[in-house]
């Protein structure tokens, strides 16, 4: 589908930035405006900005004045550096409504925040006694932009997963996050030996998951490969990074859920390669491609698919 974007203002050059920037040509002058057209799926949902005169600081990019839809990244995240960053939200006419991340009038579990060894952590307990457990990376994002607590409330209300607790860990700084989520043995040990016992929730390995997006997705696949005695499932959201392959040996008692956006360029191809590698080794893999980019509003919705796929009994139809 063709989407036309226009910017009216003084500039030497204007570029579309965000997930959609590869879908169209650079903006060109047309009278007093800058104009471009994008070819995107009719069900697309993505964030974009206008960058003037080669600006590379994303906090200085401009939302589209002609588009009233906005999406805000709060200042508390590792990648916003204390600044709220606001972009424009592009939604096609067939973009699906938010289903799982919208609060409903259903029984709510309890989300509590705490601190463990100087690091922020969260624990979600479902309304009923937990029978399953999910370790989720990037807790500051998965309690706000992609609220796992809301997703689990809604899934539980529909009876689609067993009562599931979650323990979430903060990322810290960008540098610390990148180091720890890139197959860091010390972080693996801390999560398994300190964080999970702190949660005071026990579940068998087949109902214990590890989940994350981007580098957190890479870490989820590695955690499951390293500790299959503890994690029986891995939710890998946009985490099949080219150049950082996680070697998963054949025969582990682990199931996988993978997703990736159609607008994620090289991640799309490398995640397909990860899927094919796992399938070739005999693993059970649930897989989804969504019409968007590297965005938490997608991951908040698609993590529900991962929870449903991995928390059903082994062998039950998807």
C-alpha positions in Angstrom: 0.0 0.0 0.0 1.2 3.5 -0.8 1.6 6.0 2.0 2.5 9.6 1.2 4.4 11.8 3.8 4.9 15.5 3.6 7.0 18.0 5.6 6.5 21.7 5.3 9.4 23.7 6.8 12.9 25.2 6.2 15.6 22.6 5.7 18.5 21.7 3.4 17.5 18.1 3.5 14.7 15.9 5.1 14.9 12.2 5.7 12.3 9.8 7.1 13.7 7.9 10.1 12.5 4.9 12.1 11.2 1.5 11.0 9.8 2.7 7.7 12.9 4.6 6.4 13.9 1.8 4.0 10.5 1.7 2.4 10.7 4.9 0.4 12.9 7.3 -1.4 14.5 10.4 0.3 12.1 13.3 0.5 12.2 15.7 -2.4 11.1 19.3 -2.7 7.7 19.9 -4.2 7.0 23.7 -4.0 7.1 24.6 -0.3 7.0 21.0 0.9 9.2 17.9 1.1 7.4 14.8 -0.2 8.0 11.1 -0.3 5.9 7.9 -0.8 6.3 4.7 1.1 5.2 1.2 0.0 4.1 -0.7 3.1 1.7 -3.4 4.2 -1.9 -2.2 4.7 -1.7 -3.6 8.3 1.5 -1.8 9.2 2.1 -0.2 12.6 5.4 1.6 13.0 7.1 4.7 14.4 8.7 7.4 12.3 10.3 10.8 12.4 11.6 13.5 10.1 15.3 14.2 10.5 16.4 17.6 9.2 19.8 18.3 7.6 21.4 15.0 8.5 20.6 15.1 12.2 21.6 11.8 13.8 20.4 12.4 17.4 17.0 10.7 17.5 15.9 12.9 20.4 16.1 15.8 17.9 14.1 14.2 15.2 10.7 15.7 14.6 7.3 14.0 14.7 5.1 14.5 11.7 3.0 17.7 12.2 0.4 16.4 9.8 -0.1 13.1 11.7 -1.8 13.5 15.1 -0.9 9.9 16.2 2.0 9.9 18.6 4.1 7.3 20.4 6.2 8.3 23.4 9.3 6.5 24.8 9.6 7.5 28.5 12.8 8.9 30.0 13.3 5.9 32.3 14.5 3.5 29.6 18.1 2.5 29.0 18.0 3.9 25.4 16.3 7.3 26.1 19.0 8.6 28.5 16.6 10.5 30.8 14.8 12.1 27.8 11.2 11.5 26.7 11.3 10.8 22.9 8.1 11.3 20.9 7.6 9.9 17.4 4.7 9.7 15.0 2.7 6.5 14.7 2.0 5.2 11.2 -1.0 2.8 11.2 -2.4 1.3 8.1 -6.1 0.9 7.6 -5.9 -2.8 8.4 -3.6 -2.5 11.4 -4.9 -4.9 14.1 -6.3 -3.4 17.3 -4.3 -3.9 20.5 -5.6 -7.0 22.2 -3.4 -8.2 25.0 -1.7 -5.0 26.2 -5.0 -3.1 26.9 -6.3 -3.4 30.5 -9.6 -5.1 30.8 -12.2 -5.5 33.6 -10.7 -8.9 34.6 -9.1 -10.2 37.8 -5.7 -8.6 38.2 -2.5 -10.1 39.5 -0.1 -8.2 41.7 3.0 -6.5 40.3 5.6 -5.4 42.9 8.9 -3.7 42.4 12.0 -4.3 44.5 15.8 -4.2 44.5 18.2 -7.1 44.5 21.9 -6.6 44.7 21.5 -3.0 43.7 19.4 -3.8 40.7 15.7 -3.0 40.1 13.5 -6.1 39.8 9.8 -6.8 39.5 7.6 -9.8 40.4 4.1 -10.5 39.0 1.9 -13.0 40.8 -1.3 -14.1 39.1 -4.6 -14.1 40.9 -4.4 -17.9 41.4 -1.5 -19.9 42.7 1.2 -19.9 40.0 1.8 -23.1 38.0 4.3 -21.5 35.6 7.1 -18.9 35.6 8.6 -16.5 33.1 11.9 -14.7 33.4 11.7 -11.6 31.3 14.6 -9.2 30.5 14.3 -5.4 30.2 11.8 -5.1 33.0 11.6 -1.3 32.7 10.1 -1.7 29.2 8.1 -4.9 29.9 6.2 -3.2 32.8 5.5 0.0 30.8 5.6 -0.1 26.9 4.9 -3.8 26.7 3.2 -4.5 30.0 3.6 -8.2 30.7 1.4 -7.9 33.8 -1.5 -6.8 31.6 -0.8 -9.5 29.0 -0.9 -12.2 31.6 -4.1 -10.8 33.3 -5.8 -11.0 29.9 -4.5 -14.4 28.9 -5.5 -15.8 32.3 -9.0 -14.3 32.1 -9.5 -16.2 28.8 -8.0 -19.4 30.2 -5.3 -19.5 27.5 -2.3 -20.1 29.8 -2.0 -21.7 33.3 -1.6 -19.2 36.2 1.8 -17.8 35.4 4.1 -15.7 37.5 6.8 -13.4 36.0 10.1 -12.1 37.3 11.6 -9.2 35.4 15.0 -7.6 35.7 16.1 -4.1 34.9 18.7 -3.5 32.2 20.7 -0.8 33.8 22.8 1.3 31.4 23.0 0.7 27.7 26.6 -0.5 28.1 25.7 -2.9 30.9 22.7 -4.3 29.1 24.7 -5.0 25.9 27.4 -6.7 27.9 25.1 -8.9 30.0 22.6 -9.9 27.4 25.4 -11.0 25.0 26.0 -14.5 26.5 27.4 -13.3 29.8 28.1 -16.3 32.1 28.0 -14.1 35.3 24.6 -12.7 34.4 23.2 -16.2 33.7 24.4 -17.4 37.1 23.0 -14.3 38.9 19.6 -14.8 37.2 19.4 -18.5 38.0 21.0 -18.5 41.5 19.8 -15.1 42.9 16.9 -13.7 40.9 14.7 -16.7 40.5 15.0 -17.8 44.1 14.1 -14.2 45.1 10.8 -14.6 43.2 9.8 -17.5 45.5 7.9 -19.2 42.8 8.6 -22.8 41.7 7.6 -24.4 38.4 8.8 -27.4 36.5 11.2 -26.8 33.7 8.6 -27.4 31.0 6.6 -24.5 32.5 9.5 -22.2 33.1 10.3 -19.8 30.3 12.9 -17.1 29.5 11.8 -14.2 27.3 13.2 -11.1 25.8 13.3 -8.8 22.8 16.3 -7.6 20.7 19.4 -8.4 22.7 17.1 -9.8 25.3 15.8 -12.3 22.7 19.4 -13.3 22.0 19.9 -13.8 25.7 16.7 -15.9 26.0 17.9 -18.4 23.3 21.3 -18.6 25.0 19.8 -19.0 28.5 17.7 -21.9 27.3 20.6 -23.6 25.5 22.8 -23.2 28.6 20.3 -24.2 31.2 17.7 -26.6 29.7 17.4 -28.1 33.2 15.8 -24.9 34.3 14.2 -23.4 31.2 11.9 -25.5 29.0 11.0 -22.7 26.7 12.4 -19.5 25.1 10.5 -16.5 23.7 12.9 -14.8 21.3 11.5 -11.5 20.0 13.5 -9.9 17.2 16.5 -11.6 18.7 18.1 -13.6 15.9 21.1 -11.3 15.5 23.3 -11.7 12.5 26.9 -12.2 13.5 25.9 -13.3 17.0 24.6 -16.8 16.5 23.6 -18.8 19.5 24.6 -22.4 19.0 21.8 -24.6 20.2 22.8 -28.2 20.1 20.2 -30.8 19.0 18.2 -32.8 21.5 17.6 -30.3 24.4 14.2 -30.5 26.1 13.4 -26.9 25.0 10.6 -25.4 22.9 11.0 -22.1 21.1 8.8 -19.2 20.0 10.4 -16.7 17.5 9.0 -13.5 16.0 10.4 -10.7 13.9 9.1 -7.6 12.1 8.8 -7.5 8.3 10.5 -4.0 8.5 13.5 -5.2 10.5 15.9 -5.6 7.5 18.8 -7.9 8.4 17.1 -9.2 11.5 14.3 -10.7 9.3 16.7 -12.8 7.4 18.8 -13.9 10.3 15.7 -14.8 12.4 14.4 -17.0 9.5 17.8 -18.7 9.5 17.6 -19.3 13.3 14.1 -20.7 12.8 15.3 -23.1 10.0 18.3 -24.1 12.1 16.2 -25.0 15.1 13.6 -26.9 12.9 16.4 -28.8 11.2 17.6 -30.0 14.6 14.2 -31.3 15.4 13.0 -28.5 17.7 9.4 -27.5 18.1 9.3 -23.8 16.9 6.3 -21.5 16.9 7.1 -18.6 14.5 5.5 -15.2 13.6 6.3 -12.3 11.3 4.5 -9.1 12.1 4.0 -6.0 9.9 6.2 -3.6 11.8 9.7 -2.9 13.1 11.8 -3.0 16.2 9.1 -1.7 18.5 7.8 -2.6 21.9 4.1 -2.2 21.0 4.5 -5.2 18.8 6.5 -7.2 21.3 3.9 -6.5 24.0 1.2 -8.1 21.7 3.3 -10.9 20.3 4.7 -12.1 23.7 1.1 -13.3 24.2 1.6 -15.7 21.2 4.8 -16.9 22.8 3.3 -17.6 26.2 0.3 -19.4 24.6 2.6 -21.5 22.4 5.1 -22.6 25.1 2.8 -23.0 28.1 0.4 -25.4 26.4 1.0 -29.1 27.0 3.6 -30.7 24.8 1.9 -32.1 21.6 -1.2 -30.1 22.0 -2.2 -28.3 18.7 -1.2 -24.7 18.4 
